[in-house]
Amino acid sequence: MTGTGEVLLRVVGLTKAYPGVVANSDVSFAVAPGEVHALLGENGAGKSTLVKMIYGLVKPDGGTMTLRGAAYAPSKPGVARQQGVAMVFQHFSLFEALNVAENVALGMQNPPGMRTLASRIRQVSQDYGLPLDPDRLVGDLSAGERQRVEIIRCLLQDPKLLIMDEPTSVLTPQEVDILFQTLRQLSAEGTAILYISHKLEEIRALCDAATILRRGKVVATCTPREKSARDLAEMMVGETLTPPARSAKAKGAVALEVSGLSVPSPNPFGTSLKNIGFSVQKGEILGIAGVAGNGQDELLLALSGEVRTARDRIRINGAGCGDAGPNERRRAGLVAAPEERLGHAAAPDMSLTENALLSGAVRKGLVSRGFIDWAATRDFAGQIVEGFDVRTPGIWVAARALSGGNLQKFVVGRELSQAPTVVVVNQPTWGVDASAAAAIRQALIDRAAEGAAVVVISQDLDELLEITDRFAALNGGRLTEPRPTQGLTVDEIGLMMGGAHGMEVAHHVHP
Amino acid sequence: MFILEKRPTPSRFWMAATPVLAVILTMIAGGLMFAILGKDPFEAIRTIFWDPLFDPQFASYSRPQLLVKAGPLILIAIGLSLGFRAGIWNIGAEGQYIMGAIFGAAAGLAFYPSENRLIFPLMVAAGAFGGWVWAMIPAILRTRFRTNEILVSLLLVYVAQSLLASMALGALRSPEGGGFPGSRNLSQWATSANPELIGGTGMHWGVVAAFIAVIASYILLQRHILGFQIRLAGEAPRAARFAGVNPNRLVVLCMGISGALAGLAGLFEVTGPAGQISIDFNSGYGFTAIIVAFLGRLNPIGILLAGLLMALTYIGGELAQFMLGLPSAAIQAFQGMLLFFLLAVDMLGNYRIRLGFGRAA
C-alpha cells in the first residue's frame, strides 16, 4: 500500500504553540491512500493537537498541509469533512436520550430523512461488520456500540481519511478484533486511517507506518511490524524502561471483604451493581477488569463510601462499614482514588494544598476542633509533590493547571501517602505517560508490599496482568470469581469481560 | 480582534482589581449618560460619590446614612454569600428579613411596657429565629422533596409581605395609634430601642453585627473546615461528596445561617432606623443584598466594601436627584451599569485578553 509515491495527506513543518508549551514543533509526515498510519507518543506528546489541526479544530501557527496535492487549511471541522477528512474522538459526543439515527443526523451537514438515514445506517453497518440498530437509544448502548455510532457517522460521509483517537480504550479484546477487521476493510478500499494510540501491540498488529512524537517533535518514523514493542516504547519515551519489580511474599489477614453487594446506580444511564462479592488480603493486589460502563464507577463509589449500603456488605479489617460515609471509612483505613481526576478526585479551581486537604484531612490529622492546620496541609501537599515527582511550579497552583499525568500522580500520591490498610483505585494510569504510569504502578506494588490490600479497577489489561495477584472482571454490574492472574490467557480474560458483547456475528469470516 | 485565553491558574491580581476597574468604567459610561442628559458629568459623579461624604452642607446628614444603609446590606449579603458559594441559592432574604422583624418585634411587644434589660437580647434571638424558620421551609423542602430552593424562597417573600401587612393592620397594631396601621414605635421605647451608638456615625447594633459577621465569615472561609466544605461543594460537588461532605446538611446549614442573618437585619432595622412594623416596612434590602454579595465576589471583605459602595450610590443618587434634577431612572441605570461592568470584567480573573490578528486561511 505504501511506497507507490502517491500521497493523500502531506504535513510539512506544522507548528502550534500555547502559552508556556509548544504542542507541535515542525512536524512533518505523509499518509498514502489506504495506509494505516500510527501516531505514537506519550500523553502530552502533541498527538491530539496535531490531529485537531488536521481536522480543522485548531489553527496551526506555522507549516502547511496538502490533501491530494492541493493546499489544505481547514478553518473548521465542517470544511475538513467536506474534503473527506473524518474523525472519531476518544470521548464520544452523543446524546444519550436520542436514538442512534438521530445522533448520526446531528453530526451531518445535510442529513437525509430519518427513514432514508436509518436504512443507510443499516446498509453501512452490514457492509463493515458493525451491527447497529438505528432505532435504539444511545443511553442503552455499550461503550463499544457507542463507538460504532461515531464510526458509522463518519463512514456515511464517505471519508478519504479517517482519524481515530485512542479507539480501543473502551473495547474488550474481542471487540478490538472486530474493529480491526473493519479498519482493514476500509484500508483495502483505499481509505487512509490515522490511528492515535499508545498501545504498542495494537499498532504493531494494525499499522503500516508509524510516526513517533515526543514533546511535540517527530523523533522517529518506522514500520511498526519490524520493531518490538519495547523498541517502540523506548523511542516514545526516550529512555530505557524498567518493568515494576515484585517480590513474592506471604499474604496477611483479609483486610477488605465485600459480600452480596447490590447497589442501584445513582445515574440514569449507569450500571447497577449486582451481588458483588470478593475479598482482598493484606499484601495482595486484586485487579478488576472490564469495559468502561460496566459498573466500575459504581463499585468505586460503593467502596469509597460516597454511596452507602447495608453495614455488613462491606467489611474493613473485619468491621462492618457499608453504612459509613467516606470519612468514617478513611478512619477505618480505606483510601480511594476515583477515575475522574478533575471534578471528582480533585477540585479543578482549588490549589494543590487545598486538594491535599480534600481527602487527607482525616488520616493526616490536618483539622483540629474544626480549624484547618494550613501549615501541616502545605507540608503534606509538599510531601506528595516531592514523593511522587509531581511536576508543578508550586503547591499554590490550581489543580486544573496540571497536566493529566501530573495530576494523577498527585491524586494517587495523596491517597497512598496516608498509610492506608486498604487502597481502591479506579483507572490509576488512564491518560498518563509511560514513565509516570510505571511510577504509579510501582507505588501500588510498594504499598501492597508494606501490607496494604489493594484493589485496582482498570481497563488496561496489560497493567492488570503486570501488577495484580488475582484477577476478576466486571460485566454488566456483575463480578466474576477472582482467579490467580498467573497463567491467565488473553482469551480467558476476554471471556470474563463478557466476550464481544453479542458482536460475534459481526464478521462472517470468524474461524 | 480580541482573543480570550483561559489562564491556567486564576489571577489573584485581577480578582482584586476587577471591582475597581468596574467602578471606573461605570463612572465613564455613567458620565457619558449624564452628559447626554445635559448635566455636567463631573458634577454628577462628584454629587454621587463625593458630596455625601465630604460636602460641608450634606455630609452631616448623609454620612451616618452610609452605615445605616450599608449595615443591613452587608449583614444579609454575608449570609447569602455562604450559600451562593456552596451553590445554594437563597433568593428570599427579603422574606426572612421581614419575618425577623415580625418575630423580634412581637417578642418585645409581648412585654410592653416592661423595662427588663433582657428583653432586647430576647428580641435579637427571636429576630434571628424568625429569619431562620422562614429559610428552613425551602431548605427542608429541598432536602426532603428536591424542590427548587430558588422558587420556594422567592415565593415566600410574597407570603412574608402579606403577613407583614396583616401584622401591621391586626395583631401588632398599636392600640394607641388611633386606628392607623403600624405597631408601637420600638425605637422610642427604651427597652427595645436600637439607638445610634456613637453620635453622628450611624453606627447601631445592626452595623456592629454586620462587622462581626464579616470577620466571622472570613475566619470560617479561610480557616475552618466547614468553610472549606462550603467552597468545595460550590466548585466541585462530586469532589465534595468524595471528601465526605453531606450535601443536605450543607443546605440546611447555609440556608439557616443566611436566614438568621437576614432576620437579624430585619430586627435591627425595625428597632432602629425604621422604628415600627408598618405595611411598607421592607425596602428591598433582601434583594439588593444579592447584588452586594456578587459585587463583593462572595468574599467577606469584598462584601463589606460593596455594601458601602452600594449604600453610597443610593445616598448619592438621591442627592443627585434632589440637587441636579437627575431623573431617578438615570440613577437606577447608573446602578445597573455598575453591576453590568462588574459581571463583564469578571472574566479577567480567569481569562486574559490577547490582541490577535486573523490569519489568512
Chai-1 contact restraints between the chains, C-beta under 6 A:
chainA,res_idxA,chainB,res_idxB,connection_type,confidence,min_distance_angstrom,max_distance_angstrom,comment,restraint_id
A,A73,B,A361,contact,1.0,0.0,6.0,A-B,restraint_1
A,S75,B,A361,contact,1.0,0.0,6.0,A-B,restraint_2
A,E306,B,R241,contact,1.0,0.0,6.0,A-B,restraint_3
A,G325,B,G244,contact,1.0,0.0,6.0,A-B,restraint_4
A,P326,B,G244,contact,1.0,0.0,6.0,A-B,restraint_5
A,N327,B,G244,contact,1.0,0.0,6.0,A-B,restraint_6
A,G343,B,A236,contact,1.0,0.0,6.0,A-B,restraint_7
A,G343,B,R238,contact,1.0,0.0,6.0,A-B,restraint_8
A,H344,B,R238,contact,1.0,0.0,6.0,A-B,restraint_9
A,H344,B,A239,contact,1.0,0.0,6.0,A-B,restraint_10
A,H344,B,F242,contact,1.0,0.0,6.0,A-B,restraint_11
A,A347,B,L232,contact,1.0,0.0,6.0,A-B,restraint_12
A,A347,B,E235,contact,1.0,0.0,6.0,A-B,restraint_13
A,A347,B,A236,contact,1.0,0.0,6.0,A-B,restraint_14
A,A347,B,A239,contact,1.0,0.0,6.0,A-B,restraint_15
A,D349,B,E235,contact,1.0,0.0,6.0,A-B,restraint_16
A,L358,B,A243,contact,1.0,0.0,6.0,A-B,restraint_17
A,V367,B,I225,contact,1.0,0.0,6.0,A-B,restraint_18
A,G370,B,H224,contact,1.0,0.0,6.0,A-B,restraint_19
A,G370,B,I225,contact,1.0,0.0,6.0,A-B,restraint_20
A,F371,B,R223,contact,1.0,0.0,6.0,A-B,restraint_21
A,F371,B,H224,contact,1.0,0.0,6.0,A-B,restraint_22
A,I372,B,R223,contact,1.0,0.0,6.0,A-B,restraint_23
A,I372,B,I225,contact,1.0,0.0,6.0,A-B,restraint_24
A,V397,B,T9,contact,1.0,0.0,6.0,A-B,restraint_25
A,A398,B,T9,contact,1.0,0.0,6.0,A-B,restraint_26
A,A401,B,P8,contact,1.0,0.0,6.0,A-B,restraint_27
A,A401,B,T9,contact,1.0,0.0,6.0,A-B,restraint_28
